[in-house]
Amino acid sequence: MKNMDEKSFVYSSDLNNFSTRNFTSEVIRLIKSIPRGKVATYGQIACLAGFCSSVRRVVWILHSCSKKEELPWHRVVNQKGTISLRPGEGYEIQKEMLQREGIVFDKKDRIDLDRYLWEPDENTLIKK
């Protein structure tokens, strides 16, 4: 898996120049770009949106906007390649949805990020 901090992005990391609304819009756009059969991590989305330290904001956006924005929320996992939701609180639903897209879990319920991690193309990285 590539380290997101090592990639160079076109985004400014200055919070003063990037409003919460812009960050939210960018996170939504990026999550909608994750193709079937691939996953992204919360941290990856935060970094791609310009703020690697805003992982919890990505979680909040997923929680508050998934239904309204019709986000493929199930394609976002933690940095270990595991589902963050607890059993009985959406874990089984997310796992089933990912498996239906061809994603394979190992015996410890981890996703091989070297195989399934989404690597956005240059067009996706350019803000629209």
Residue pairs with C-beta under 8 A, 6 or more apart in sequence:
1 113
1 114
1 117
2 117
2 119
4 43
4 44
4 47
4 48
4 52
5 47
5 52
7 47
9 47
9 48
9 50
9 125
10 125
10 126
10 127
11 18
11 48
11 49
11 50
11 127
12 18
12 50
13 50
13 51
13 52
15 51
18 50
18 51
23 49
23 50
23 51
23 54
23 57
24 57
24 61
24 65
26 48
26 49
26 50
26 127
27 45
27 46
27 49
27 57
27 58
27 61
28 61
28 65
28 69
28 71
29 128
30 40
30 45
30 48
30 49
30 120
30 124
31 40
31 45
31 62
31 71
31 72
31 73
31 75
31 76
32 69
32 71
32 72
33 120
33 124
34 40
34 72
34 75
34 76
34 118
35 118
36 72
36 101
36 102
37 101
37 102
37 103
37 116
38 75
38 116
38 117
38 118
39 75
39 76
39 77
39 81
39 98
39 103
39 111
39 113
39 116
39 117
39 118
40 75
40 76
40 77
40 117
40 118
41 76
41 77
41 78
41 79
41 81
41 113
41 117
42 55
42 58
42 59
42 76
42 77
42 78
42 79
42 84
43 52
43 55
43 58
43 79
44 117
44 118
45 58
45 76
46 52
46 53
46 54
46 55
46 57
46 58
48 120
48 125
49 58
51 57
58 76
59 84
62 71
62 73
62 76
65 71
66 73
73 94
74 93
74 94
74 97
74 98
75 98
75 101
75 118
77 83
77 84
77 111
78 84
80 110
81 110
81 111
81 112
81 113
81 116
82 108
82 109
82 110
82 111
83 91
83 94
83 95
83 109
85 91
85 94
95 105
95 109
98 105
98 111
99 105
103 111
103 116
104 111
104 112
105 111
106 112
